[in-house]
Amino acid sequence: MQKALTSIALFSAPVVRSPAATPSSSIIVASACAKAPFWFCSQLAKDDDGQGPNPPHDEPLSHEQDTGGFANPNHLININGDSRFDYTHQVKLDGTYRVPLFGGFNISGVYRYTTGLAWGRLATIRGLTQGSESVRIEPLGTRRTDAANYLDFRAEKTIPLGSSARQIGIYLDIFNVNNQGIPDNGDRRSVIESSGTTFGNPNRWISPRLARLGFRLMF
């Protein structure tokens, strides 16, 4: 079920400059207010060591934005959540069968099931002291794309070339036999996460059904 953002309360504190001798000790900190979900504070602060706040856990700070949490702690908002590629379930089945007809040929298949990509809503907050900020309204994993659930197939005829050690194989591959059309759960940008008219639209698709005819030489 889709979750709707009902309200955001914004706060912006005046800029407070650090002493002239240590201009680099001031950083902008944005944190989630404790009053209610989706409330955000924007303020200027510094730690005793001038290094800024520590991240809530050891997830890479630049996993979502162009700069990490140390450069802009706004990127730490709602950072707790599933990893982008946290596939809860993965199944892969493959097999080959030798068909005795027409002198013999091989058929094989690979079935894959993978839980969908973890994602969540982003929003651009404007009018803050430091300008506009893109913040994560929902933790990753609040939403997921559809699970990948498709089959790849191959049929191959091998022909000896003088001896069993040398063979030529002529094969037909069919990828995504069931022609599943879903966002690519191997691409972190496969869904538009930013709030707006295109929110939730696919940005990258998995390849549709595709056939390939080829040959290979074995020696």
Stockholm file with secondary structure:
# STOCKHOLM 1.0

chainA/1-219         MQKALTSIALFSAPVVRSPAATPSSSIIVASACAKAPFWFCSQLAKDDDGQGPNPPHDEPLSHEQDTGGFANPNHLININGDSRFDYTHQVKLDGTYRVPLFGGFNISGVYRYTTGLAWGRLATIRGLTQGSESVRIEPLGTRRTDAANYLDFRAEKTIPLGSSARQIGIYLDIFNVNNQGIPDNGDRRSVIESSGTTFGNPNRWISPRLARLGFRLMF
#=GR chainA/1-219 SS CCCCCCCCEEEECCCCCCCTTCGGGCEEEEEECSSSTTEEEEEEECCTTSSCCCCSSSSCTTSSSSSCTTTCGGGGTTCCSCCTTCCSCEEEEEEEEEECGGGCEEEEEEEEEECCCEECCEEEEEEETTEEEEEESSCTTSEECCCEEEEEEEEEEEEESSSTTSEEEEEEEEESTTCCCCBCTTCTTSBCCBSSTTTTCBSSBCCCCEEEEEEEEEC
#=GC SS_cons         CCCCCCCCEEEECCCCCCCTTCGGGCEEEEEECSSSTTEEEEEEECCTTSSCCCCSSSSCTTSSSSSCTTTCGGGGTTCCSCCTTCCSCEEEEEEEEEECGGGCEEEEEEEEEECCCEECCEEEEEEETTEEEEEESSCTTSEECCCEEEEEEEEEEEEESSSTTSEEEEEEEEESTTCCCCBCTTCTTSBCCBSSTTTTCBSSBCCCCEEEEEEEEEC
//
